[in-house]
């Protein structure tokens, strides 16, 4: 009986630890972008897709997006009616991860520019 209780307690505590570690894992901006943005903006950010052309989507591989801030992306996505389907599915934290991927598509680093603020 003691062994069963000890085993159950060990499994439970290990499961809780795993659950917490999984919740703290960084978000994958590329995966989120591919799932929520690529249909219009293209996998490579070129917006050269039928939906992107029809919606006149921004070309996100343009270098002007290298230093885009998460607050800007969050605002644009939340306020633009073209993004209604996306706003219903993604959180602000996920949009921050997507911003990092947009910076990479534009030829920059996933990190913000030195001295940049959100």
VEXDREN-824364 format. One record per residue (C-alpha): residue number from 1; x, y, z; residue in three letters. Coordinates in nm, 4 decimals. Layout:
N
ATOM     n         px         py         pz   res
ATOM   NUM          X          Y          Z   ala
...
//
This chain:
118
ATOM     n         px         py         pz   res
ATOM     1     0.0000     0.0000     0.0000   unk
ATOM     2     0.2817     0.2412     0.0889   unk
ATOM     3     0.4492     0.1711    -0.2443   unk
ATOM     4     0.1271     0.2416    -0.4348   unk
ATOM     5     0.0762     0.5730    -0.2545   unk
ATOM     6     0.4407     0.6710    -0.3062   unk
ATOM     7     0.4230     0.5790    -0.6748   unk
ATOM     8     0.0984     0.7711    -0.7215   unk
ATOM     9     0.2431     1.0756    -0.5426   unk
ATOM    10     0.5581     1.0579    -0.7554   unk
ATOM    11     0.3622     1.0337    -1.0780   unk
ATOM    12     0.1294     1.3123    -0.9749   unk
ATOM    13     0.4104     1.5476    -0.8771   unk
ATOM    14     0.6005     1.4593    -1.1957   unk
ATOM    15     0.2888     1.5249    -1.4005   unk
ATOM    16     0.2375     1.8594    -1.2343   unk
ATOM    17     0.5989     1.9536    -1.2926   unk
ATOM    18     0.5702     1.8514    -1.6578   unk
ATOM    19     0.2467     2.0522    -1.6942   unk
ATOM    20     0.4105     2.3632    -1.5530   unk
ATOM    21     0.7190     2.3213    -1.7727   unk
ATOM    22     0.5003     2.2780    -2.0807   unk
ATOM    23     0.3025     2.5919    -1.9963   unk
ATOM    24     0.6241     2.7939    -1.9705   unk
ATOM    25     0.7680     2.6723    -2.3014   unk
ATOM    26     0.8317     2.9580    -2.5452   unk
ATOM    27     0.5774     3.0052    -2.8197   unk
ATOM    28     0.6847     2.9050    -3.1696   unk
ATOM    29     0.6352     3.2180    -3.3808   unk
ATOM    30     0.6980     3.0395    -3.7100   unk
ATOM    31     0.4450     2.7677    -3.6340   unk
ATOM    32     0.1892     3.0299    -3.5259   unk
ATOM    33     0.2617     3.2405    -3.8357   unk
ATOM    34     0.2265     2.9379    -4.0641   unk
ATOM    35    -0.1071     2.8470    -3.9040   unk
ATOM    36    -0.2559     3.1974    -3.8886   unk
ATOM    37    -0.0825     3.4290    -4.1359   unk
ATOM    38     0.0715     3.2340    -4.4240   unk
ATOM    39    -0.2581     3.1833    -4.6074   unk
ATOM    40    -0.2561     3.5527    -4.6993   unk
ATOM    41     0.0976     3.6763    -4.6300   unk
ATOM    42     0.2675     3.3647    -4.7711   unk
ATOM    43     0.5034     3.1249    -4.5948   unk
ATOM    44     0.7959     3.3467    -4.6965   unk
ATOM    45     0.6149     3.6766    -4.6275   unk
ATOM    46     0.5801     3.7650    -4.9965   unk
ATOM    47     0.1963     3.7889    -4.9867   unk
ATOM    48     0.2063     3.6132    -5.3238   unk
ATOM    49    -0.0928     3.3902    -5.2542   unk
ATOM    50    -0.4415     3.4055    -5.4059   unk
ATOM    51    -0.5845     3.5238    -5.0732   unk
ATOM    52    -0.2978     3.7689    -5.0222   unk
ATOM    53    -0.3488     3.9204    -5.3653   unk
ATOM    54    -0.7255     3.9439    -5.3171   unk
ATOM    55    -0.6862     4.1036    -4.9722   unk
ATOM    56    -0.3912     4.3231    -5.0792   unk
ATOM    57    -0.1912     4.1825    -4.7889   unk
ATOM    58     0.1305     4.3511    -4.6788   unk
ATOM    59     0.4575     4.1973    -4.7959   unk
ATOM    60     0.6125     4.1034    -4.4619   unk
ATOM    61     0.9537     4.0137    -4.5997   unk
ATOM    62     1.0057     4.3850    -4.6753   unk
ATOM    63     1.2990     4.5188    -4.4675   unk
ATOM    64     1.0728     4.7883    -4.3200   unk
ATOM    65     0.9338     4.5147    -4.0914   unk
ATOM    66     1.2737     4.4289    -3.9377   unk
ATOM    67     1.2156     4.6496    -3.6333   unk
ATOM    68     0.8382     4.6189    -3.6012   unk
ATOM    69     0.7262     4.6137    -3.2397   unk
ATOM    70     0.4830     4.3597    -3.0957   unk
ATOM    71     0.2492     4.6419    -2.9866   unk
ATOM    72     0.2241     4.7546    -3.3500   unk
ATOM    73     0.1447     4.4065    -3.4776   unk
ATOM    74    -0.1096     4.3519    -3.1995   unk
ATOM    75    -0.2794     4.6838    -3.2792   unk
ATOM    76    -0.2849     4.6261    -3.6562   unk
ATOM    77    -0.4202     4.2727    -3.6253   unk
ATOM    78    -0.6806     4.3601    -3.3626   unk
ATOM    79    -0.8058     4.6734    -3.5417   unk
ATOM    80    -0.8028     4.5566    -3.9051   unk
ATOM    81    -1.1308     4.3907    -4.0099   unk
ATOM    82    -0.9339     4.1750    -4.2577   unk
ATOM    83    -0.7819     3.9975    -3.9565   unk
ATOM    84    -1.1129     3.9126    -3.7868   unk
ATOM    85    -1.0644     3.5365    -3.8235   unk
ATOM    86    -0.7158     3.5617    -3.6724   unk
ATOM    87    -0.8125     3.7875    -3.3816   unk
ATOM    88    -1.0630     3.5294    -3.2675   unk
ATOM    89    -0.7915     3.2605    -3.2481   unk
ATOM    90    -0.4691     3.4181    -3.1203   unk
ATOM    91    -0.3655     3.5797    -2.7955   unk
ATOM    92    -0.1454     3.8870    -2.7595   unk
ATOM    93     0.1393     3.6596    -2.6439   unk
ATOM    94     0.1017     3.4563    -2.9623   unk
ATOM    95     0.1064     3.7771    -3.1692   unk
ATOM    96     0.4313     3.8724    -2.9953   unk
ATOM    97     0.5799     3.5391    -3.1054   unk
ATOM    98     0.4488     3.5983    -3.4581   unk
ATOM    99     0.6170     3.9420    -3.4524   unk
ATOM   100     0.9517     3.7739    -3.3892   unk
ATOM   101     0.8982     3.5570    -3.6968   unk
ATOM   102     0.7958     3.8588    -3.9071   unk
ATOM   103     1.1271     4.0243    -3.8120   unk
ATOM   104     1.3103     3.7156    -3.9346   unk
ATOM   105     1.1130     3.7122    -4.2622   unk
ATOM   106     1.2166     4.0752    -4.3131   unk
ATOM   107     1.5810     3.9750    -4.2859   unk
ATOM   108     1.6395     4.0701    -3.9265   unk
ATOM   109     1.6680     3.9054    -3.5913   unk
ATOM   110     1.3745     3.7787    -3.3868   unk
ATOM   111     1.4918     4.0123    -3.1099   unk
ATOM   112     1.3938     4.3788    -3.1015   unk
ATOM   113     1.6462     4.6400    -3.2050   unk
ATOM   114     1.8755     4.7698    -2.9283   unk
ATOM   115     1.6982     5.0428    -2.7348   unk
ATOM   116     1.3605     4.9570    -2.8859   unk
ATOM   117     1.0552     4.9550    -2.6630   unk
ATOM   118     0.7302     4.7665    -2.6878   unk
//
